[in-house]
C-alpha cells in the first residue's frame, strides 16, 4: 500500500474518489487480513527499522533535533511523541498522514520512500518501540 500510495492518490483524484481516512479498527482489520493472507510473518526488528528510518529519509522530518525546516518549524511529528501502542495504530497513523506527506515531499522535491518486503514491518516495530519508550515512566 505504501509504495503505491502516490500513484493510487493520483488515480483517486482523476476518478474523483475521496481519500479514505482509516480508523485504528479499520486499519487493524486490514492488517489482520494482510497478515493472514501471507500466513505468519516474522515480527519486525526495531533496530533494522531504525536503520530504515534513517536510510529512507524519515529522520529528516520526524526526529526532534532534525525535523526543522529552514524557518525552524517542525516538518513532521516526532515519532517519540506519538504514543502509539499497537502496530495497527502505527500503520493507521502513517496512512492517515500520508496525503500530507505526499504534498510535503512533492513541494520539497523529495522522492517518496520505497520499501522492500520486510522493511515496513521493521519500520513499524521501530516507531512502536520509540513510542512505547516515550510512554514509560
C-alpha angles and dihedrals in degrees: 000000000000097000091049095044100103093047091044092051091048090053090046090054091050091049091042092238115156117240107254117231109207126214120225089256093051091048089048090053091048092047090048090054093047092044095053094039088067092040110232120353119198114252118265122264111231092202092056087042089057089053090051089047088059099035095049092050097248090127091065092068105021107048123092098236098032102039097091130111123217091279092055097250125129116267099190136008117275105250091217090064097050097091094206114167104190137035087245089060091048094050093043090051091049093048095046093050095043096094090056089047091049090054092047094048092048094048091047093043091238119150117246107254114251123207129206121216110294096016097094093052088052091048091050090050090051094049091046092050091051091047092048091049090055092053095049112101 
